[in-house]
Amino acid sequence: MGGLTMDIGEATGRVRSISRVTAMLACLCLALTVAVIALALSVMAKRGEVVLVPTLSSELRMISGTPSAEYMEAMTRDVAALMLNRHPNNTEYFRENILRMVHASVYAQIERELDAARQERVRTRTSTVFHPVSIYVDPEDRYSEITGILRTYVGPEQVGEETKTFAVRWIVEGLTVRLADFSEIERANSRAR
């Protein structure tokens, strides 16, 4: 009987050891299952939308509704690129991305202007390329200007080159900066002078 007791004690020890390993493996499986579910939920919740934002070399700070000069400069550069680097074949892409930046109060007006400009570009086969030279910003007044060289093409042939200045007005609501107006101004009326 003594040998039998030894076998039962040995067997009990092995069962306990196997139970501990099984419990640890069950805990590991549970932790991995929770991690996989969390990853799956985060992937499913991810937005399928791409928003163009300015490329900043420094941090953005909003102080009592006023964007930083760096952020306004980047926004001005990006809006000018979308408004002025145009071709009859890429108008829909530019239109959609400009309208993402527009304030609701002027959305319909700018949409009409973009549609009219698109029709004119397609009809005349006109394209433009803008090369910025300088940017002026006034964050307190939510105003900026961009001056640069605007080249005009009909088909593949360049038909014009002018230095132009464009004024940009912004509306700031909370932490959102939206385009209110983008229009050409006379250089004599530029605030940057």
Secondary structure as UniProt FT lines:
FT   HELIX           2..45
FT   TURN            64..65
FT   HELIX           69..84
FT   TURN            88..89
FT   HELIX           91..101
FT   HELIX           104..106
FT   HELIX           107..124
FT   STRAND          126..138
FT   TURN            139..142
FT   STRAND          143..154
FT   TURN            155..156
FT   STRAND          157..173
FT   TURN            174..175
FT   STRAND          176..185
FT   HELIX           187..189
FT   TURN            191..192
//
